[in-house]
Amino acid sequence: MKILVLNCGSSSLKYQLVDMDGEKLLAKGLVERIGMAGSHIKHTKVAGKEKFDKDVSFPTHTEAIKFVLDMLVDKKFGVLKNLSELSAAGHRVVHGGEDFTESALVTPKVLEGIRKVTPLAPLHNPANLQGIEAVQKVLPDLPNVVVFDTSFHQTMPATSYLYGIPYEFYKKEKIRRYGFHGTSHKYVSQRCAELLGKPIKELRIITCHLGNGSSITAVKKGKSLDTTMGYSPTAGVIMGTRSGDVDPAVLIQLASLGYDADKINEICNKKSGLLGISGVSSDLRDVEEAAEDNNWRAETAQNMLIYEVKKYIGAYAAAMGGVDAIVFTAGIGENGIAFREKVCKDLEFLGVKFDKNNNKVRGEEVLISKKRSPVKVFVIPTNEELMIARDTQRLVLGSAPAKKAAAKKTTAKRTAKKTAAK
Ligand code: AMP
């Protein structure tokens, strides 16, 4: 079964084609600047590493998707004989609100549900919807599945998801903690259980997704118990340009100084975090380099992130009544060798016996604590696309019309084989 995984932003489209037979990545790519001057596509055919890298005009997502589909069947850069080999498309959707606790097969009702929660993700959900509608336009018979960043966290209890503001704001305005990066936290926690060789239902895992955007999750018995991102992805630890948690009085003070909602939004999401504190960059590598040159602000920005990650590890271990494993993932988590060592320093009291030698890896799945460490620490590269492809396969195989289509395909294949044999 071949599945096209799509992640549509307002002007971008990331895609992967996955063959679920062996979970092999066949092709991947990125379209940027959709609807703007200088739109561009980078496409890679994984086997043979053929690359297509050109400026192409894409007025809307529909033209971009059409082009991607042409690439997939192209003689040189393609990986499919024809588009009928595609079984489904799986779409990343940022916000599913409270209604989507699971991934879903796209129906008009599901699309309506995604539209309904758009006020919670005004930039992301419309872009995600554009991607789905573009696929529906170009390949009307292809089943579509949506996988939400928020659904994994829908298991959080009210004690984790409510804010200490009047309850009516939750009831009327749906103001609560939602949490994000759910697909990543789910993937790495499941993979961690596999690596430990234990049922996830017996484990307490802290997953640290640390990249440009960062969030940490307490995964107890396979379910999200708490997570650092909240109503929006601005909350939690400091990030590349996002502030992380701040006292609401700080925002009230900014408002009383004359900053309006848009300006405060820009400050908290685009000008804060590593960039805002260091004044150097939002990229941890640049901040680390500046810190080495004795730039105090850069050193402090880096240390804030280390301190906050450590603090949440402690908090979530307490919240779960202990911890069996800690997982690092995403850009910083997978590559930040010095960073990981600093986070795990002084965590012996918790049962972490760190192994500096094992830790000398980037982007590889590896145990970075000692084998006999009571709390195991892993680096597990995240794979959200694979998670989306798996959910898509599960839902499509479970749906009646899709089953029919799959059966039709198998019969067609058999007939073709028989004809060939004759
Ligand atoms: P992501 O958003 O997951 O792509 O992560 C991007 C971030 O990973 C960058 O902004 C860098 O701060 C960080 N990163 C990538 N490589 C390294 C590295 N070798 N050391 C520290 N941080 C890194």
Boltz pocket constraint, residues with backbone or C-beta under 6 A from the ligand:
constraints:
  - pocket:
      binder: B
      contacts: [[A, 210], [A, 211], [A, 212], [A, 213], [A, 240], [A, 282], [A, 283], [A, 284], [A, 285], [A, 330], [A, 331], [A, 332], [A, 335], [A, 336], [A, 337], [A, 339]]
      max_distance: 6.0
